[in-house]
Amino acid sequence: MNDSLYIRIEAGDPYDTGSLMPLKHEGEALVFGRSSQTNETDVSFISPYVSRKHAEIYMQDGVSFIRDLDSKHGTALNNQLLEPHMPKQLQSGDVISLAKGVILLTYLNTQEDQSDLTMEFTSPIQPAESQITSGLHIIPERRQISIDGEPLFLSGKHTDLLVFLYRKKNQAVSSDEIKIQIWPERMVAGSNDIPDVGNDEINALVYRLRKKLGPYGDAIVTVPRYGYMLQIN
């Protein structure tokens, strides 16, 4: 294993947020995929949208590369979809997305950024004496939401959607990504296709969430003919 190169898992069952996976030595690939009775990968996720052998990261001449292994739902590097089997060089801090955001990873090179690998909260928790008293505040790791200092309690799907949009804040998220992330139970048995969820159902969920967010509902922006984006500082 390499003691300075890691993949940090930001989202991806069954791993905890912040789990670290060291890269292998040169000549060996760290393979990401979905585990089954007949298939095991180095880093195995349980989502049915992850291909059995989805992507791999390897070193060549001291440089790290990522390569999509012709996965069904794709691999993206910093929001750019990778062509199958075409390697891309990695830089410390790069964000890797598998299966349209179902899995989120960060590549870390501790020799480059001198990181101590301590996982930071996406939205840091404030000490009691300095709690935020204005604005929309989200702690995705705890699924905690507050508006102007007051806690906001949402149902499961509303929280799922808001946390997902927050994790990709200021980025356009497609309707297909939302279907996969919010309605995994709607996947047709034995199929890896997009869940059977209509756009009207997505629109209705977004409409209700905007209402619950009150004056901050407008932070959820419609991206015409594509999906939605959470526009937030």
Protein Blocks (a to p, Z undefined) as FASTA:
>chain_A
ZZkbccddfbdcfbdehiacddddehiacddddddfkbccfbdcfbfkbcfblbdcddee
hiacdddehiakopaeehiacdehiacdddehiacdeehhlaccddddfklnopghiacd
fbacddfklccfedjdddfknopaceehiacdddfklmmmmmmmmmmgoiacdfklmmmm
mmmmlpcghiabdcdddfklmmmmmmmmmmmnmmmmmmpccdehibccdddZZ
